[in-house]
Amino acid sequence: MKKEFISELFAKFEEASYQFEGVECWSARDLQLILGYSKWDNFIKVIDKAKISCENAGELISNHFADIGKMIELAKSAQREINDIALTRYASYLVAQNADSTKTEVAFAQTYFAVQTRKQEIIEKRLLDVARVVAREKLSKSEKKLSGIIFERGVDNKSFAIIRSKGDQALFGGKSTNDMKRILKIPDSRPLADFLPTLTIKAKDFATELTSHNVIDKNLKGDFQISNEHIENNKAVRLMLNKRGVMPEKLPIAEDVKKIQRRLDSEDKKVLKDIKTKK
């Protein structure tokens, strides 16, 4: 996420806040637009989930979600009142947590409302951590999807592990999964992807998604055909990275993604506690 875009979003959230009965709040209608939701009906579903989260946390929904009206401009200077909801910082945080995290705006909002201090450098750092965790989760889902597809086409668990390893070898310029673990000093018991930088995780994910698509599109079956397809897709992704000056096998090891997830979870718990005490 570029700094200019972060600055723009930061300004939007700052400008959207206002005082409602002496409490800092955000208009749900304003957040709908800032978070990239085109339809109110879709966004109200997110708010409903946030209300459930609020209730499950032992908080009174009425303390954080206030039904209000909002005037909108129509043609020829006419106005019309529409339903709106005044959201406290805590409510806004829960809305962001229950929104579509694949939206860049939502990822920003999750961090914006989670971080008590408003220093942009802290937001940027946390966004990078969140992006890496999300990318790793996406790769796991893509690999699970691929395994489900190819199991129906004559490939067992052992063969899938071999196919995945051959894909790594193609992506890392001939270095196997174990080679990369040894180079990066990763424990044998841990997945390589847990220590790869976000760019490499996304590269692996893209190659995996390509394989899933082409296995179905080309009606590929058996170890040989599917393995070759996965190798070629990883080679293609590597070539694209090489053209941009990136050598996947030469990128430095990244922080253990599981450690990042634990840190984010711990921060979220602290933030929830702090927000509730400052509401």
C-alpha positions, -999 to 999 in steps of 0.1 A, spaced: 0 0 0 16 33 -11 22 61 14 1 85 -7 -29 61 -5 -24 56 33 -23 94 38 -55 98 18 -73 71 38 -59 85 70 -73 119 62 -107 105 52 -111 87 86 -100 118 105 -124 140 86 -153 116 90 -151 116 128 -175 139 148 -189 143 182 -223 127 189 -236 134 224 -201 141 236 -186 108 221 -162 105 192 -182 87 164 -182 79 128 -213 78 105 -220 43 92 -230 59 59 -196 76 57 -178 44 66 -197 25 39 -183 47 12 -148 49 27 -146 11 31 -156 6 -6 -191 -8 -1 -214 5 -29 -246 -8 -14 -260 0 20 -278 -33 21 -245 -51 20 -228 -29 45 -257 -32 70 -250 -70 71 -214 -61 82 -228 -38 109 -252 -66 121 -222 -89 125 -204 -62 144 -233 -59 168 -231 -96 175 -194 -93 182 -202 -64 205 -228 -84 224 -205 -114 226 -179 -92 242 -203 -83 270 -209 -47 258 -243 -31 253 -250 -26 217 -269 6 224 -237 21 239 -219 19 207 -245 18 178 -270 47 178 -297 49 152 -298 84 137 -310 102 106 -288 117 79 -298 143 54 -287 138 18 -287 163 -11 -310 155 -41 -315 173 -74 -326 209 -74 -314 215 -39 -339 191 -24 -330 170 6 -341 136 20 -335 120 53 -321 84 53 -313 60 81 -278 62 96 -260 48 126 -235 67 148 -207 43 156 -183 48 185 -146 40 179 -152 6 194 -181 0 171 -162 12 141 -133 -12 150 -158 -41 152 -173 -31 118 -139 -31 103 -131 -65 118 -162 -80 103 -159 -63 69 -142 -78 38 -105 -79 47 -96 -83 10 -105 -47 5 -75 -24 10 -97 2 27 -109 -24 52 -74 -36 60 -65 0 67 -96 6 88 -88 -24 110 -54 -9 118 -67 26 121 -92 18 147 -69 -7 164 -39 15 169 -46 40 197 -17 63 187 -23 78 153 12 78 141 12 68 104 45 48 107 29 25 132 -1 20 109 22 12 80 41 -14 100 10 -31 112 -5 -31 78 26 -49 65 22 -75 92 -15 -79 85 -8 -82 48 17 -110 54 -6 -130 76 -35 -126 51 -12 -137 23 -1 -168 42 -37 -177 50 -46 -172 13 -17 -195 2 -29 -222 26 -64 -220 12 -51 -221 -24 -30 -252 -16 -60 -269 1 -81 -260 -30 -55 -275 -53 -52 -307 -33 -89 -312 -34 -90 -307 -71 -61 -331 -79 -71 -358 -54 -101 -364 -77 -77 -368 -106 -56 -397 -93 -31 -378 -71 -27 -389 -34 -12 -370 -4 24 -382 -11 23 -372 -47 8 -338 -39 37 -331 -15 61 -340 -43 43 -318 -68 44 -289 -44 81 -295 -38 88 -295 -76 69 -262 -78 92 -247 -52 122 -260 -70 110 -242 -102 102 -210 -83 135 -209 -65 158 -215 -95 165 -252 -89 167 -251 -51 144 -275 -34 121 -268 -5 147 -284 18 175 -265 2 157 -232 9 150 -243 45 187 -250 50 198 -217 34 173 -197 55 180 -219 86 143 -229 90 135 -259 113 126 -290 93 93 -293 111 81 -258 100 66 -249 66 89 -229 43 61 -204 36 59 -193 72 93 -176 68 90 -163 33 85 -125 26 51 -114 15 61 -111 -22 73 -147 -23 42 -160 -5 20 -142 -31 41 -156 -59 36 -192 -47 -1 -185 -43 -4 -171 -78 13 -202 -93 -9 -225 -72 -41 -207 -84 -29 -210 -120 -24 -248 -115 -58 -252 -100 -74 -233 -129 -54 -251 -157 -59 -286 -142 -97 -281 -146 -95 -261 -178 -71 -285 -196 -87 -316 -179 -53 -327 -166 -50 -360 -147 -24 -380 -129 10 -371 -113 29 -365 -145 5 -340 -162 -3 -321 -131 33 -320 -119 45 -306 -152 17 -280 -151 27 -268 -116 64 -267 -126 56 -246 -157 34 -222 -137 61 -216 -111 87 -211 -138 64 -185 -154 60 -167 -121 98 -168 -115 104 -154 -150 81 -125 -143 98 -118 -110 133 -121 -127 123 -95 -153 116 -71 -124 149 -78 -108 136 -102 -81 154 -135 -74 131 -154 -49 159 -176 -36 179 -145 -27 153 -127 -7 161 -127 31 141 -147 56 111 -129 71 98 -131 107 79 -162 116 43 -155 104 29 -174 134 48 -151 157 33 -121 139 -2 -136 142 3 -140 179 15 -105 183 -14 -91 163 -39 -111 183 -23 -98 215 -24 -63 203 -61 -67 193 -70 -79 228 -52 -49 243 -68 -25 219 -103 -39 226 -97 -34 263 -83 1 259 -110 12 235 -137 0 259 -122 19 288 -119 51 267 -153 49 250 
